[in-house]
Amino acid sequence: MKRQQIIALFQTLGRASLELGLQNSHSGNFGGRWQGPGGEDFMAITRSGSQKGNLKPEDIIFLRPKSRRVLGASTEFVVHREILRLPKVKASFHAHAPDLTLMSLAEAQKNTQENFFMPLDALGLVHLKGGVPLIRVKRAFGSPELAAAVTKYLREFPVVAVEAHGLFSCGQELGEAFFYANIANFSARVVKLLYQIGGRVREWRQEMKERKRAAFFLPPSPYKPPEMKTERPRWNKELVEAIDQTRNRLWASQLSPFYTGSLSLKDKRQKKTMIYASPASILKEFGAPIRRVPLALNPAESEELNWHRLIYEKTAAVAIIRSYPAEAEAAAWDLLSQTQDVTYFRPLDVEGQFLHPRLPVLPPFVDKDTFFACLQAHQVVIVRGGGVWAISSDSLSQALHRVASVKDSFFYYLGLKELGCKQR
């Protein structure tokens, strides 16, 4: 990768981390390791005090991996340097990640999970290898002590949280490290929402450990490295633009964490095919696969792709979106806390009542027939541990509207419950 491409990547992820709320105006830092045209290794890291949402070329410092200290480099340089020395690691990301930072402080006081943050959502449990180690050091920034503690756990987990100081994540490229930071803060947000409404977090975690309620409805797809946006498929221009716009909206509106979810459209030109895009939630600067695939089931392909095919077979859908709003995941835990059967939620807001007067909330072990019947009848279902599935018999935009409205409806539900108000 050329230096100009590296600078562009840093600027994109810096803006994204600010817009997402992973950072404040100046917090956090990140770095990576690359090979030059002659095969020589070099590092790049953000400048100390730089505004991550407005990085300039001079805010990205290039240096040699063996450098002990570089003038102007991030105060966490020593930590990033040691992370980048780990086997197969080529990127490191530090974010103040407010939801995870809050949970690191809360878990220490509640003593609910000793030195470990355990998610309750499928994304966190699958991608974070069960959770996030929580560490405490005397000097929690830029110290050899912190570097040693962080790298100890990053050998096994993709993310580690430092009490009161955010997270460090790693990956084989910066997009992957950013992805894990997103997932960790998302998982913390789900748990935070449950704590705020008096959810039985400790009890539910124990049940998950004992595998009583641990089954996930269609576990999330494995992570695949993103690429900076390049050539798009030479199909209908409006179709490709609609998919790109929907993907960016899913991310920007926090309807699903970065590089998660999936979406599809029935192909109007070729009736036996569909257009499939996974992941669904991406930055506009990144590219991701858009494929034209047969509608017929194929056991050799991913379970999630085949589930889209089944939905087209069983319903009148022409567009499908699967996403993971944190509010929906938290609400599903709460609404299913007293039952393991399908339950129905009546939105409190006008838009929600108009679009989906009754929202089916399904347990993770729901059978296929029930899932398809609920989806066909209500156009949207929420599966605890399986995300929000929305369909439309009209357009991709309409399916997106359903997902966005579901997020808002559950935001009002959780907020009123937190305030101690009655649900009308």
C-alpha positions, 0 to 999 in steps of 0.5 A, spaced: 500 500 500 502 506 498 503 512 503 497 516 500 493 510 500 495 509 507 493 516 509 487 516 506 485 510 510 487 513 516 483 519 515 477 515 513 477 511 519 479 517 524 472 520 521 468 514 522 471 513 529 469 520 531 462 520 527 460 513 531 462 516 538 468 511 539 472 517 540 471 525 542 475 530 538 482 528 540 482 522 543 484 515 541 490 513 536 491 507 531 497 505 527 499 499 522 505 496 519 506 495 512 512 493 507 515 498 502 516 497 495 523 494 497 521 489 502 522 494 508 518 494 514 515 501 516 510 503 521 505 509 521 501 512 527 497 518 528 500 524 531 499 526 538 494 531 540 491 530 532 484 531 531 482 524 529 475 526 525 480 531 521 487 528 520 491 531 515 497 528 512 502 531 517 498 527 522 500 520 520 507 519 522 511 514 518 517 510 522 521 504 523 518 498 527 525 498 531 524 506 533 524 507 541 520 514 540 519 518 535 518 526 536 510 527 535 508 520 535 502 518 539 503 518 547 501 510 546 506 509 541 510 504 546 503 500 546 502 500 539 509 498 537 509 492 542 502 490 539 504 490 532 510 485 534 505 480 535 505 474 530 500 476 524 498 482 527 499 488 522 494 493 525 492 496 532 487 501 534 486 505 541 479 508 542 476 511 548 470 507 546 465 510 552 460 505 552 465 499 554 469 504 558 463 505 562 462 498 563 469 497 565 468 502 571 461 499 572 463 491 572 469 493 577 464 496 582 458 490 581 463 485 581 459 481 576 464 478 571 471 478 574 476 481 570 472 480 564 466 483 560 461 478 557 457 480 552 449 478 551 449 479 544 451 474 538 456 479 535 460 480 541 460 473 543 462 470 536 467 475 534 470 477 541 471 470 542 466 470 548 468 477 551 473 482 553 478 482 558 478 488 563 485 490 565 487 495 571 494 498 571 497 504 575 499 508 569 494 506 564 497 510 558 503 510 554 507 505 559 511 499 558 506 496 564 500 498 560 504 495 553 505 488 557 498 487 560 495 489 553 499 484 549 498 479 554 491 478 552 491 480 545 495 474 544 488 470 545 483 476 544 482 481 539 480 486 544 482 488 551 479 494 555 483 498 560 479 500 566 477 507 565 481 508 559 478 505 553 480 499 549 486 496 544 484 492 538 488 488 533 488 485 526 491 483 520 489 490 517 486 497 520 479 495 518 479 489 522 482 492 528 476 498 527 471 492 526 473 489 533 473 496 536 466 497 533 463 490 536 466 491 543 463 498 544 456 495 541 456 489 546 457 494 551 452 498 549 447 492 549 449 491 556 449 498 558 441 499 556 439 492 560 443 495 566 439 502 565 432 498 565 434 494 571 435 487 567 437 481 570 444 481 566 448 477 571 443 472 571 442 472 564 450 471 563 450 465 568 444 462 563 448 463 557 454 460 560 450 454 562 448 454 555 441 454 557 439 460 552 445 460 548 443 458 542 443 463 536 439 464 531 443 463 525 450 466 528 453 472 524 457 471 518 465 471 519 469 477 518 472 478 511 477 484 510 474 490 507 477 494 501 477 501 499 472 502 494 474 501 487 470 498 481 463 497 482 459 492 478 457 494 471 450 493 472 444 498 473 447 504 476 441 506 480 441 499 483 448 499 485 447 506 488 441 504 492 445 498 495 451 503 496 447 508 499 443 503 504 449 500 506 452 507 508 445 508 512 445 502 516 452 504 518 451 512 519 445 511 523 447 505 527 442 500 525 448 495 525 455 495 527 461 496 521 461 490 517 455 486 519 449 484 517 446 482 510 441 485 504 439 482 498 434 484 492 430 480 487 433 481 480 428 484 476 432 482 469 433 475 471 428 472 475 432 466 477 437 470 481 438 475 486 443 481 488 446 479 495 450 484 499 454 482 505 456 485 509 451 490 509 453 496 514 459 499 511 462 506 510 461 509 503 469 509 502 469 502 503 467 497 498 464 490 499 462 484 495 455 485 491 454 479 487 448 476 483 447 469 485 441 464 483 435 463 488 436 456 488 439 453 495 446 451 495 449 447 501 456 449 499 454 457 500 454 460 507 448 459 511 446 466 511 446 467 504 441 461 503 437 464 509 435 470 504 433 465 499 429 461 503 425 468 505 424 469 498 421 462 497 417 463 503 414 470 502 412 475 497 419 479 499 423 483 493 428 486 498 431 483 505 435 486 510 438 483 516 441 488 521 443 489 529 440 495 532 443 495 539 436 497 542 433 491 539 437 486 542 437 489 549 429 490 548 429 482 546 432 480 552 427 484 556 421 482 553 423 475 553 425 475 560 419 471 562 417 467 556 421 463 551 415 463 546 414 468 541 411 475 544 409 481 540 411 488 542 406 494 540 410 501 539 409 507 542 411 512 537 406 514 531 411 512 526 412 505 529 404 504 530 403 506 523 409 501 520 408 495 524 403 495 529 405 489 532 412 487 532 414 479 533 420 478 538 422 471 537 427 466 541 433 464 538 431 457 537 424 459 533 422 454 528 423 456 521 415 455 520 414 460 525 419 465 523 417 465 516 409 466 518 411 472 522 416 475 517 410 474 512 405 477 516 409 483 519 414 484 514 419 485 520 421 480 526 426 481 531 430 475 534 434 475 540 441 474 538 439 474 531 438 481 529 432 484 526 430 481 519 426 486 515 422 485 508 419 489 503 414 487 497 416 494 494 423 496 495 430 496 499 428 503 501 422 501 504 425 495 508 431 500 510 425 504 513 422 498 517 429 497 520 430 504 522 423 505 525 424 499 529 430 502 532 426 508 534 420 504 537 425 500 542 429 506 543 422 509 546 420 503 550 427 502 553 427 510 555 421 510 558 422 504 562 429 507 564 425 513 567 420 509 570 414 511 566 408 506 564 408 503 557 401 506 554 
